[in-house]
Each structure stands twice: as C-alpha cells, then as structure tokens.
Amino acid sequence: MISEEPQIPESAQGPRVTPAAGRTAPTPRPVPGPRSAATPRPGRPGPRPAPPAPRAPAAPAPAAPAAQAPTRPEPAEDRSAPQIQLIPAPAAGALDAAEEAVDLLLESGRAPGDILVLTTGEQHPWAVHELSFGEAAYWAQHDAGDDVFFADVSAVDRAKPRPVVVVAVNGDAGDAVARALPVARDRAAALLIVCGDPQTVNSALGAGV
C-alpha cells in the first residue's frame, strides 16, 4: 500500500501537467495587442491636420528678412562720417606737422597704403620728385596703393578714398582750402587729420573740430 501511495501523487502530477499545458493557452493574453490595434491611433490621424498649422508660421518667416534689408543702409551712413582731428600749426610748419602725424600713424600700425597726404601750398618733396618722371608713373603709384601718397589738394578729385587723409594747410590758398577740405573729408574713410590754422580749418569745414 505504501508503494501505491507514491504512485497516486505521480498520477496526479500527470493530469496537472495537462492543465499546465492548458495554461499555455494564456497565449491569447496578447489581447492588449489588439487593443493597441491602434483603434485609438486611427482616431489620432484626425488631429494630424495640425501640421498645416506650422505651415502658416512659415509665411511670416519671409517677413523677417524684409525687416533686415532696411538695416543695411544704416552702416553705410556711418562710413561717410570719418573722425576729424585738428593739429594747430602755422602755414610754415603745417607740412612738418603732417609728416609727424604720418610717422605716428605708421608707428601705431597703420599700413602705408592707408594714408593719403594733401598739401594746399608747396607740394611735398616726394611728389615733386616723382612728378619729374611724368604724371603717368606718378599716378600709377597712387593706384597701386602700396605706400603713403603725397599730392596737391587741387588733385583731390582724382585721388581715391583711403582710410586716413592728412591735409597740410601750408599755404594761404583762401577759397581753395574751403573747397578742398570738404572733398578731403569725403576721401577719408575713417580719419581726417588737418594740420593748419584752426580758424581757417573750421571755416572751411563749416563746423568746429
């Protein structure tokens, strides 16, 4: 009888295994899968017309560049207003004062080609020497823009703009100075230095400097 008793639980385990196999039937539990069959998800495509909404903001985007366009002319106005520096000097010493100003500019790091020197009286000795080889060779050096260029103020219209223009009022040119200084200011992209009598310079430029 004792040997039979252990057989009973073994037989019981046999049928229990079959229900265990039946337990494998929980495979249909993937019911949550069909629930995610996206029955709600297909409903969500309805709100997908939201993408056209972002398309609307794309339209105002071109309006922004239009606002930037008017800001571009503003810096151009600032470039037309160079700083003006006056170095008081008598007519006899204006050329020396201009040469000293050039030396200081070069020592501060200015490139020689950035500087144009104009004289209202006698021309600088360098200009006199270079003109002896002809105006073509003389102005070719101006166009090259490799070095400081010296010219008579009467030729200011022919001179191209440079970052710095130095004017030596070394002669009593009267109206010539009044006509030349405003043009010299237009030729100076960043700085205009005038060496001469303060009253003459102020009246020529039309404002105190």
C-alpha positions in Angstrom: 0.0 0.0 0.0 2.8 2.4 0.8 4.3 1.8 -2.7 0.9 2.7 -4.2 0.6 5.9 -2.3 3.5 7.5 -4.0 2.1 6.4 -7.3 -1.1 8.4 -6.6 0.7 11.8 -6.4 2.6 10.8 -9.6 -0.6 10.2 -11.4 -2.0 13.4 -10.0 1.1 15.2 -11.3 0.3 13.8 -14.8 -3.1 15.4 -15.1 -1.8 18.5 -13.5 0.8 18.7 -16.3 -2.0 18.7 -18.8 -3.7 21.7 -17.2 -0.3 23.3 -17.2 -0.2 22.8 -20.9 -3.7 24.3 -20.9 -2.1 27.2 -19.0 0.0 27.8 -22.1 -3.3 28.8 -23.6 -2.8 32.2 -21.9 -1.1 32.9 -25.2 -4.3 34.7 -26.2 -3.3 37.2 -23.5 -1.9 39.3 -26.2 -5.3 40.8 -26.1 -3.6 44.1 -25.2 -2.0 43.7 -28.6 -5.3 44.1 -30.5 -6.3 46.8 -28.1 -3.2 48.6 -29.3 -4.5 47.7 -32.7 -4.5 51.4 -32.8 -8.2 51.7 -32.7 -7.5 54.9 -30.8 -4.5 55.6 -33.0 -6.5 55.8 -36.2 -8.6 58.3 -34.4 -5.4 60.4 -33.8 -4.8 60.9 -37.5 -7.8 63.1 -37.3 -5.8 65.7 -35.4 -2.9 65.3 -37.8 -4.2 68.4 -39.7 -2.1 70.1 -37.0 0.9 70.0 -39.5 -0.8 72.5 -41.8 -0.8 74.9 -38.8 3.1 75.0 -38.8 2.9 75.8 -42.5 1.2 79.1 -41.6 4.1 80.3 -39.5 6.3 79.6 -42.5 4.6 82.5 -44.2 5.6 85.2 -41.6 9.2 83.9 -41.9 9.8 85.8 -45.2 8.6 89.0 -43.5 11.7 88.8 -41.1 14.3 89.2 -43.9 12.3 92.2 -45.2 12.9 93.9 -41.9 16.7 93.2 -42.1 17.0 94.8 -45.6 16.4 98.4 -44.3 19.1 97.9 -41.6 21.8 97.5 -44.3 21.9 101.2 -45.4 22.5 102.3 -41.8 26.1 101.2 -41.6 26.7 102.9 -45.0 25.8 106.2 -43.3 28.3 105.7 -40.5 31.1 105.1 -43.0 30.6 108.6 -44.6 31.4 110.3 -41.3 35.1 110.0 -40.5 36.7 111.2 -37.3 38.3 114.7 -37.7 41.5 115.6 -35.9 42.9 119.1 -36.0 46.6 119.8 -35.3 47.2 123.5 -34.9 50.1 124.7 -36.9 51.2 127.8 -38.8 51.4 127.6 -42.6 55.2 127.4 -42.4 55.1 124.4 -40.1 52.0 122.6 -41.4 54.0 120.2 -43.7 56.3 119.2 -40.8 53.2 118.6 -38.6 51.7 116.4 -41.3 54.9 114.3 -41.6 54.9 113.8 -37.9 51.3 112.7 -38.0 52.2 110.2 -40.7 55.0 108.8 -38.6 52.7 108.4 -35.6 50.2 106.6 -37.8 52.7 104.2 -39.1 54.1 103.5 -35.7 50.6 102.8 -34.4 50.2 100.0 -37.0 48.6 101.8 -40.0 49.7 100.4 -43.4 51.5 102.9 -45.6 48.9 102.4 -48.3 46.2 103.5 -46.0 47.4 107.1 -45.9 46.9 110.0 -48.4 48.7 113.3 -47.7 47.4 116.5 -49.4 49.1 119.9 -49.4 47.5 123.3 -50.0 50.7 125.2 -50.8 54.0 123.9 -52.0 54.0 120.2 -52.8 55.8 117.6 -50.7 59.4 117.0 -52.0 58.4 113.4 -52.7 55.6 114.4 -55.0 57.9 116.9 -56.8 60.5 114.2 -57.3 58.0 111.6 -58.6 56.3 114.0 -60.9 59.6 114.6 -62.6 59.2 111.1 -64.2 55.8 112.0 -65.6 52.3 112.1 -64.3 51.5 108.6 -65.6 54.2 107.0 -63.4 53.3 109.3 -60.5 49.6 108.3 -60.5 50.4 104.7 -61.1 51.9 104.7 -57.7 48.7 106.1 -56.3 46.6 103.4 -58.0 49.0 100.7 -56.7 48.2 101.8 -53.1 51.4 100.3 -51.7 52.8 103.4 -49.9 51.9 106.8 -48.5 50.9 109.0 -51.4 51.5 112.8 -51.5 49.5 115.1 -53.7 48.4 118.7 -54.2 45.0 119.5 -52.9 44.0 120.6 -56.3 44.2 117.0 -57.4 41.9 115.7 -54.6 39.2 114.9 -57.1 41.5 112.4 -58.8 42.6 110.8 -55.6 40.8 107.6 -54.5 39.4 107.3 -50.9 41.8 105.9 -48.3 41.2 105.1 -44.6 43.3 108.1 -43.5 43.7 111.5 -45.2 46.2 114.1 -43.8 45.9 117.7 -45.1 48.7 120.1 -44.6 47.4 123.7 -44.9 50.8 125.0 -45.8 49.7 127.9 -48.0 47.2 130.7 -48.0 45.0 129.2 -50.6 41.9 131.0 -49.4 38.9 129.7 -51.3 40.9 126.7 -52.5 41.1 125.4 -48.9 37.4 125.9 -48.4 36.7 123.9 -51.5 39.3 121.2 -50.9 38.8 120.3 -47.2 35.2 119.1 -47.6 36.3 116.9 -50.5 39.2 115.6 -48.5 36.8 114.7 -45.7 34.8 112.7 -48.3 38.0 110.8 -49.3 38.7 109.8 -45.7 37.0 106.5 -44.9 38.0 106.5 -41.2 40.1 109.6 -40.1 40.8 113.1 -41.4 43.8 114.9 -39.9 44.2 118.6 -40.7 47.3 120.5 -39.9 46.9 124.2 -40.0 45.3 127.3 -38.6 42.2 126.4 -36.5 40.1 129.3 -37.8 40.9 128.6 -41.4 40.1 124.9 -40.9 36.9 125.4 -39.0 35.5 127.9 -41.5 36.5 125.6 -44.4 34.7 122.6 -42.9 31.7 124.6 -41.8 32.0 123.4 -38.2 34.3 123.3 -35.2 36.6 120.3 -35.0 
